[in-house]
Amino acid sequence: MSKPPQIAILGAGIFVRTQYIPRLAEISDLFVLRAIWSRSEESARGAVELARKHFPEVECKWGDDGFDEIIKDSSIVAVAVVLAGQTQVDISLKLLKAGKHVLQEKPAASSIGEAETALSCYNSLCTNSPSQPIWAVGENYRFEPAFVEGKKLMTDVGDIMSIQVIVEGSMNSSNPYFSSSWRRNFTGGFILDMGVHFIAGLRMLVGSEISSVSALTSHVDTTLPPPDSISSSFQLENRCSGVFVMVVSAKSPKIQWRVVGLKGTLQIERGSKDGRHGYLVSLDGVDGQNKTSFYPFSGVTEELKIFIHDISQATLKVVLNGSYEAEPRSSFAEGARDVAVLDAMLESGMKQGALVHVKKV
């Protein structure tokens, strides 16, 4: 039996502490957590203290020296990059050049231009290397059971007539995530940072790429970076159309995807049941029958589990002089396609609703 892969985490912020460490603890038998790194010693030690409840041998790394140690440690085969958005791509590429597999948190990039340049660099790395390191993006919506099931139910909807995505979020200055200044440095602020989730869910459900958009944006809540709302119409490559509306700061949060077809209507809505948070999936058919199921959140655990499986298999294939195809839902290119849609919407908003074609990735 092969040994479990050894991994490291770059980042010690809120998402690492509240999601990565607890979710990794659920699958701790699949890997060895070797190190957690942060720019500051204090931050790194804080995250390591939490992690040691589940991973007693995890090491604390910080600063340039700590980063170099992770880069040079050949026993660490993969790294999760959970850092400020504007630095993630550069750091991911450094790790990939060193032969490490990378799971980078979303969004894939801060703009489609950055994503295209990054993909070009990655592809050139792969042509000069006998084995291709995996570059995955942490987009948990593509792994949420609700969307996996919703995609299957789309066959019962029939030909699509209307698509609606409504996002009324509760992000404001009192939210702990707001304190992360990097989110204010994106061209589209929270619209891009959080919006990729909802575009990922949309693209997964409809199974067709978005070809063009027309959007209007506004900035009302001055405690947030602009814009704080966007209303967009879009057209899919299969000629179907829909609307995407996102309000960053709302008093009554609501998140919903709704697809209306000739044979039925599929709806996925964020909610809770029996104290558990997740998604309510409902299908209304032409016969008047309604099928409803609730799926608790588990996408982060599922994406981490699949990434660990992929790097384990990739390592085995290298030993056997073979190649391995990683899970396509996690690919950097897939994450970049989400960014391309939001980038086009934001560009259209700056052009007062002009039609903008989504760049193909």
Residue pairs with C-beta under 8 A, 6 or more apart in sequence:
2 312
2 315
2 316
4 29
4 30
4 31
4 32
4 312
5 31
5 32
5 77
5 78
5 308
5 311
5 312
5 315
6 31
6 32
6 33
6 34
6 75
6 76
6 77
6 78
7 31
7 32
7 33
7 34
7 76
7 77
7 78
7 79
7 80
7 308
7 311
8 33
8 34
8 35
8 36
8 37
8 61
8 70
8 76
8 78
8 79
8 80
9 16
9 20
9 33
9 35
9 36
9 37
9 47
9 79
9 80
9 82
10 37
10 38
10 67
10 70
10 79
10 80
10 81
10 82
10 83
10 91
11 36
11 37
11 38
11 80
11 81
11 82
11 83
11 105
12 36
12 37
12 38
12 43
12 44
12 46
12 47
12 48
13 43
13 82
13 180
14 176
14 177
14 180
15 82
15 105
16 36
16 47
16 82
17 46
17 47
17 50
19 300
20 80
20 82
20 300
20 304
21 47
21 50
21 51
21 54
23 300
23 301
23 304
24 31
24 33
24 54
24 55
24 304
25 53
25 54
25 55
26 301
27 301
27 304
27 305
27 308
28 54
28 55
30 305
30 308
30 309
30 312
31 308
32 55
32 57
33 51
33 55
33 58
34 57
34 58
34 59
34 73
34 75
34 76
35 58
35 59
35 60
35 61
35 66
35 69
35 70
35 76
36 44
36 47
36 48
36 51
36 58
36 59
36 60
36 61
37 44
37 61
37 62
37 66
37 67
37 70
38 44
38 47
38 61
38 62
39 62
39 63
40 62
40 63
41 60
41 62
41 63
43 62
44 60
44 61
44 62
44 66
45 60
48 58
48 59
48 60
51 58
52 58
61 67
61 69
61 70
70 76
70 79
71 94
71 95
71 98
71 100
72 98
76 100
77 100
77 101
77 311
77 315
78 100
78 101
78 102
78 103
78 134
78 307
78 311
79 95
79 100
79 101
79 102
79 103
80 102
80 103
80 104
80 105
80 138
81 88
81 91
81 92
81 95
81 102
81 103
81 104
81 105
82 105
82 138
83 91
83 105
84 180
84 181
84 182
84 185
85 107
85 110
85 182
85 183
85 185
85 186
85 193
86 110
86 182
86 185
86 186
87 182
88 104
88 105
89 104
89 108
89 109
89 110
89 114
89 115
89 118
92 102
92 104
92 118
92 135
93 118
93 121
93 122
93 125
95 102
96 102
96 122
96 125
96 133
96 135
97 125
99 129
99 131
99 133
100 133
101 133
101 134
101 135
101 136
101 307
101 310
101 311
101 314
102 133
102 134
102 135
102 136
103 136
103 137
103 138
103 303
103 304
103 307
103 330
104 135
104 136
104 137
104 138
104 332
105 137
105 138
106 137
106 138
106 139
106 196
106 197
106 335
106 338
107 137
107 186
107 192
107 193
107 196
107 335
107 338
107 339
107 342
108 115
108 118
108 137
108 196
108 332
108 335
108 336
108 338
108 339
109 115
109 118
109 336
109 339
110 185
110 186
110 187
110 192
111 187
111 339
111 343
112 336
112 339
112 340
112 343
112 344
112 359
112 361
115 332
115 335
115 336
115 339
115 340
115 361
116 336
116 359
116 361
118 332
118 336
119 332
119 333
119 336
119 361
122 135
122 332
125 133
126 132
126 133
131 314
131 317
131 318
131 323
132 323
133 314
134 307
134 310
134 311
134 314
134 326
134 330
135 331
135 332
136 303
136 307
136 310
136 326
136 327
136 330
136 331
136 332
137 330
137 331
137 332
137 334
137 335
138 300
138 303
138 330
139 196
139 197
139 200
139 303
139 329
139 330
139 334
139 335
139 338
140 197
140 299
140 300
140 302
140 303
141 147
141 197
141 198
141 200
141 201
141 204
141 299
142 200
142 201
142 204
142 299
142 303
142 329
142 330
142 334
143 298
143 299
143 300
143 302
143 303
143 306
143 329
144 201
144 279
144 295
144 297
144 298
144 299
144 302
145 295
145 298
145 299
145 302
146 268
146 278
146 279
146 281
146 295
147 201
147 204
147 205
147 268
147 279
149 281
149 293
149 295
150 204
150 205
150 257
150 266
150 268
150 281
151 204
151 205
151 207
153 266
153 281
153 283
153 291
154 205
154 206
154 207
154 259
154 266
156 263
156 264
156 266
156 283
156 285
157 259
157 260
157 261
157 262
157 263
157 264
157 265
157 266
157 283
158 261
158 262
158 263
158 264
159 261
159 262
159 263
160 206
160 238
160 240
160 259
160 260
160 261
161 240
161 260
161 261
161 262
162 241
162 242
162 258
162 259
162 260
163 202
163 206
163 236
163 240
163 241
163 242
163 243
163 257
163 258
163 259
163 260
164 242
164 243
164 245
164 256
164 257
164 258
164 259
164 260
165 198
165 201
165 202
165 242
165 243
165 244
165 245
165 246
165 256
165 257
165 258
166 245
166 254
166 255
166 256
166 258
167 195
167 198
167 244
167 245
167 246
167 247
167 254
167 255
167 256
168 247
168 250
168 252
168 253
168 254
168 255
169 190
169 194
169 246
169 247
169 248
169 249
169 250
169 253
169 255
170 249
170 250
170 251
170 253
171 177
171 178
171 190
171 194
171 224
171 248
171 249
172 178
172 221
172 223
172 224
172 249
173 223
173 224
177 183
178 224
183 189
183 190
183 193
183 225
184 225
186 192
186 193
186 225
187 343
187 346
188 195
188 227
188 342
188 343
188 346
189 224
189 225
189 226
189 227
189 228
189 248
190 224
190 225
190 228
190 248
191 217
191 227
191 228
191 230
191 246
191 248
191 342
191 345
191 346
192 339
192 342
192 343
192 346
194 246
194 248
195 230
195 246
195 342
195 345
196 335
196 338
196 339
196 342
198 244
198 246
198 255
198 257
199 210
199 244
199 338
199 341
199 342
200 335
200 338
201 257
201 268
202 210
202 242
202 244
202 257
203 209
203 210
203 337
203 338
203 341
204 329
205 257
205 259
205 266
205 268
206 236
206 240
206 259
208 236
208 237
208 238
208 240
209 236
209 237
209 337
209 358
209 360
210 234
210 235
210 236
210 237
210 341
210 358
211 235
211 236
211 237
211 357
211 358
212 234
212 235
212 344
212 355
212 356
212 357
212 358
213 232
213 233
213 234
213 235
213 244
213 341
213 344
213 345
213 348
213 355
213 356
213 358
214 232
214 233
214 234
214 348
214 353
214 354
214 355
214 356
215 230
215 231
215 232
215 233
215 244
215 345
215 346
215 348
215 349
215 353
215 356
216 230
216 231
216 232
216 348
216 349
216 352
216 353
217 226
217 227
217 229
217 230
217 231
217 346
217 349
217 350
218 227
218 228
218 229
218 230
219 226
219 227
219 228
219 229
220 228
220 229
221 228
221 248
221 249
223 249
224 248
224 249
227 346
227 349
228 247
228 248
228 249
229 245
229 246
229 247
229 248
230 244
230 245
230 246
230 345
230 346
230 349
231 243
231 244
231 245
232 243
232 244
232 245
232 345
232 348
232 349
233 241
233 242
233 243
233 244
234 241
234 242
234 243
234 244
234 341
234 345
235 241
236 242
244 345
253 270
254 269
254 270
255 269
255 270
256 267
256 268
256 269
256 270
257 267
257 268
257 269
258 265
258 266
258 267
259 265
259 266
259 267
263 285
263 286
264 283
264 284
264 285
264 286
265 283
265 284
266 281
266 282
266 283
267 280
267 281
267 282
267 283
267 284
268 279
268 280
268 281
269 279
269 280
269 282
270 277
270 278
270 279
271 277
271 278
271 279
271 280
271 294
272 278
273 280
273 294
276 294
276 296
276 297
277 296
277 297
278 294
278 295
278 296
278 297
279 294
279 295
279 297
280 292
280 293
280 294
281 292
281 293
281 294
281 295
282 290
282 291
282 292
282 293
283 290
283 291
283 292
284 290
285 291
303 330
306 327
306 329
306 330
307 327
307 330
310 324
310 326
310 327
310 330
313 324
314 324
314 326
316 324
317 323
317 324
328 334
333 361
336 361
337 361
340 358
340 359
340 360
340 361
341 358
343 359
344 356
344 357
344 358
344 359
345 356
347 356
348 354
348 355
348 356
